[in-house]
Amino acid sequence: MAYTANVLRVMIASPSDTIEARDAVEAAIYGWNGANAQAKQTILQPWRWETSSVPLLGDHPQSLINSQGVDESDVVFALFGSRLGSPTPDAVSGTVAEIERAIEQGKPVHLYLSTAPLPNDVDTAQLEGLRAFKAEISKRGLLGEFSNVSQLQHEVWKAIEYDITTLSLGVPVLSRPPSGVQFAVQPQQEREIRDYDKKGKPRYKTRHWIEVTNNGGVDAQQVVFEPVGEHSGMFLVTDGTPTTVHAGQTRRLNVEHSMGGGDPEVLRIRWVEDGEDKEQDFHVG
């Protein structure tokens, strides 16, 4: 059954040594959706840079992750294992940069540190950096811990419930199309091969058409299209038979142009709506 819902993007931020934990957070988000989305009219959309970011050139990778991930997210879950992460031009690590940016934007940030046994090949420099960051960030809020992924998933659910309450999302409203007929008119053209000359070179012509869309909530009856002006250089390739343009439907009008037309190119649409004759002019030249 269809239902309306608020959609929240949830970013999962962490260094590269927490893949299992990242998977657990994503699974917890989908699990929460399955159990609560319809009843609470809220859907959570997980965002991970490795699967959700769009490849793009022109800036430092961390800046692009910040703009695509942090800036467009509503909630951030940050995870740490035994690494602080790789440094960026503006922060000691990419994950720290994401946390700081989200905090600056006033977004909920839930930070969890693993208490599981350290790996045998632990990078001591990374570990020391993480401990220093923990000492600093702990002065600015409450930190969470997890010893295994099951515990982490439980913590994620608890945080989600807290966010849903504190964000005061309100009741989502389904947007409806405007009442009445609402025409939108867009001229189009395309260059195509007409034929070939004696040397085999293509000769081109330009094909013109107009796309007419009824964006309203009701059908337009007895619709007729016609150019405006005695000296218009625009000709519609149509027999003029009245037609119906249903709500949400797009019609294509093929158009030809002649040289020497002195009037502006204007398309007039006449139709019947609720038994009343209506018309509207659109400049298409």
C-alpha positions in Angstrom: 0.0 0.0 0.0 1.3 3.4 -0.9 2.1 5.9 1.9 3.7 9.3 2.3 6.9 9.6 4.3 9.7 11.9 5.3 13.1 10.8 3.8 16.3 11.3 5.8 19.7 10.7 4.3 22.0 9.1 6.8 25.8 9.3 6.2 28.1 6.6 7.4 31.6 8.0 8.0 34.7 6.0 9.0 38.3 5.1 8.1 39.0 2.1 6.0 39.4 -0.4 8.8 35.8 -0.5 9.8 34.1 -2.1 6.8 32.2 -4.7 8.9 31.0 -2.0 11.2 29.9 0.2 8.2 28.0 -2.8 6.8 26.3 -3.3 10.2 25.1 0.3 10.4 23.7 0.1 6.9 21.9 -3.2 7.7 20.5 -1.6 10.9 19.1 1.3 8.9 17.4 -1.0 6.4 16.1 -3.1 9.3 14.7 0.0 11.0 13.0 0.9 7.7 11.4 -2.5 7.4 10.0 -2.4 10.9 9.1 1.3 11.3 9.0 3.3 8.0 5.2 3.0 7.3 4.1 3.4 10.9 6.4 6.4 11.6 6.1 7.8 8.1 9.9 8.1 7.9 12.4 6.4 5.6 16.1 6.4 6.2 18.5 6.4 3.2 22.0 5.3 4.0 24.9 7.1 2.2 28.4 5.7 1.9 31.0 7.3 -0.2 32.2 4.1 -1.7 28.7 3.2 -3.1 26.8 6.5 -3.2 29.2 9.2 -4.3 29.3 10.4 -7.9 32.7 10.3 -9.6 33.7 13.9 -10.4 36.8 15.9 -11.3 37.7 19.4 -10.3 38.3 19.4 -6.6 40.0 17.4 -3.8 38.2 14.0 -3.2 37.4 14.9 0.4 35.8 18.2 -0.7 33.6 16.3 -3.1 32.6 13.8 -0.4 31.8 16.7 1.9 29.6 18.4 -0.6 27.8 15.2 -1.9 27.7 13.4 1.5 27.8 15.6 4.5 26.0 18.6 3.0 23.2 16.6 1.6 22.7 14.3 4.7 20.5 14.8 7.7 22.2 12.5 10.2 25.8 11.2 10.5 27.1 8.0 12.0 30.8 8.1 12.6 32.8 4.9 13.4 36.4 4.3 14.5 38.3 1.1 15.0 42.1 1.3 15.3 42.8 4.0 12.7 42.2 7.8 12.6 42.3 7.8 8.8 44.2 9.5 6.1 45.0 13.3 6.4 43.3 15.8 4.1 44.4 19.4 3.2 42.1 20.7 6.0 41.9 18.0 8.7 43.9 15.3 10.4 41.7 12.7 8.5 38.8 12.6 6.1 36.5 11.1 8.7 37.3 13.9 11.1 36.7 16.5 8.4 33.2 15.0 7.8 32.4 15.0 11.5 33.5 18.7 12.0 31.6 19.8 8.9 28.4 18.1 10.1 28.8 19.6 13.6 29.2 23.1 12.0 26.0 22.6 10.1 24.1 21.6 13.2 23.4 18.0 12.2 23.1 15.1 14.6 26.5 13.2 14.8 26.6 9.9 16.5 30.3 8.8 17.1 31.1 5.2 18.1 34.5 3.7 18.9 35.3 0.0 18.8 36.5 -1.7 22.0 37.2 -5.0 20.3 40.8 -6.4 20.5 43.3 -4.5 18.4 44.6 -6.3 15.3 48.1 -7.8 15.4 49.4 -5.5 12.7 47.9 -2.3 14.2 49.5 1.0 13.0 50.8 2.5 16.2 50.9 6.0 14.7 47.3 5.8 13.6 46.3 4.4 17.0 48.0 7.3 18.8 46.3 9.8 16.5 42.9 8.2 17.2 43.5 8.3 21.0 44.4 12.0 20.8 41.3 12.7 18.8 39.2 10.8 21.2 40.6 12.8 24.1 39.7 16.1 22.4 36.3 15.2 21.0 35.1 13.6 24.3 35.2 17.1 25.8 32.5 18.2 23.2 29.9 15.5 23.7 29.0 11.9 24.6 30.8 9.1 22.7 29.5 5.6 22.1 31.3 2.3 22.2 30.7 -1.1 20.6 32.5 -4.4 21.1 30.7 -6.3 18.2 28.4 -5.5 15.3 25.3 -6.7 17.1 25.8 -4.2 19.8 26.5 -1.5 17.3 23.2 -2.2 15.5 21.4 -1.9 18.7 23.0 1.5 19.3 22.1 2.6 15.8 18.4 1.8 16.4 18.5 3.7 19.7 20.1 6.7 18.0 17.6 6.7 15.1 14.7 6.7 17.6 16.2 9.6 19.3 16.6 11.5 16.1 13.1 10.9 14.9 11.8 12.4 18.1 14.1 15.4 18.3 14.1 16.4 14.6 10.3 17.1 14.8 9.7 16.1 11.2 6.0 16.7 11.2 3.4 14.9 9.1 4.5 14.5 5.4 2.1 15.9 2.8 1.7 14.4 -0.6 2.1 17.1 -3.2 -0.6 17.0 -5.7 -0.7 18.4 -9.3 -2.3 21.8 -9.7 -6.0 21.8 -10.3 -7.2 22.6 -13.8 -5.4 22.4 -17.1 -1.8 23.7 -17.0 -0.1 23.7 -20.4 3.7 23.8 -20.7 5.1 24.4 -24.2 8.7 23.7 -25.3 10.0 24.1 -28.9 12.6 21.5 -30.0 14.8 20.9 -33.0 17.2 18.2 -34.3 19.6 18.2 -37.1 19.4 15.1 -39.3 20.8 13.9 -42.7 18.5 14.7 -45.6 20.4 13.0 -48.4 23.9 12.8 -49.9 25.5 14.8 -52.7 27.3 13.3 -55.7 30.6 13.1 -53.7 28.9 11.2 -50.9 28.9 14.0 -48.4 25.8 14.3 -46.3 23.4 17.2 -46.7 21.5 18.1 -43.6 18.1 19.6 -42.6 16.8 20.7 -39.3 13.6 19.1 -38.0 11.4 21.2 -35.7 8.7 20.2 -33.3 6.9 21.6 -30.2 6.2 19.5 -27.1 3.0 20.4 -25.3 2.5 19.0 -21.8 -0.6 19.2 -19.6 0.9 19.5 -16.1 -2.5 20.1 -14.6 -4.8 17.7 -12.7 -7.6 17.4 -15.3 -7.9 16.5 -19.0 -8.1 19.2 -21.6 -10.9 18.4 -24.0 -11.4 19.5 -27.7 -7.9 20.8 -27.9 -6.9 22.6 -31.1 -3.4 24.0 -31.9 -2.9 26.9 -34.4 -0.3 29.5 -35.2 -1.1 33.1 -34.4 -0.8 35.9 -37.0 -1.6 36.3 -40.7 2.1 36.5 -41.6 3.5 33.8 -39.4 6.3 31.7 -40.8 5.4 28.7 -38.7 3.2 25.9 -40.0 1.8 23.1 -37.9 1.8 19.7 -39.5 -1.7 18.7 -38.3 -5.1 18.3 -39.8 -6.6 20.5 -37.1 -8.9 17.8 -35.7 -9.7 18.5 -32.0 -8.1 16.1 -29.6 -7.8 15.4 -25.9 -4.6 16.0 -23.9 -4.9 14.0 -20.7 -3.4 15.2 -17.4 0.3 14.5 -17.4 0.3 13.7 -21.1 2.8 15.2 -23.6 1.9 15.8 -27.3 4.4 16.4 -30.1 3.5 18.9 -32.8 5.6 18.7 -35.9 6.5 22.2 -37.3 7.7 23.6 -40.6 9.1 27.1 -41.1 9.0 29.3 -44.2 11.1 32.3 -45.1 9.7 35.8 -44.9 7.2 35.4 -42.0 7.0 38.7 -40.3 4.9 37.9 -37.2 6.5 36.4 -34.1 6.1 32.7 -33.8 3.2 32.1 -31.4 1.3 28.9 -30.7 -2.3 29.3 -29.6 -3.9 26.4 -27.8 -7.7 26.3 -27.5 -9.5 23.8 -25.3 -12.6 23.0 -23.3 -12.4 22.7 -19.6 -15.4 21.9 -17.4 -17.6 23.0 -20.3 -15.9 26.3 -20.6 -14.0 27.4 -23.7 -10.4 28.5 -23.0 -7.3 29.6 -24.9 -3.7 30.5 -24.2 -0.9 31.8 -26.4 2.8 30.7 -26.1 5.8 32.3 -27.8 7.8 29.5 -29.4 10.1 31.5 -31.8 
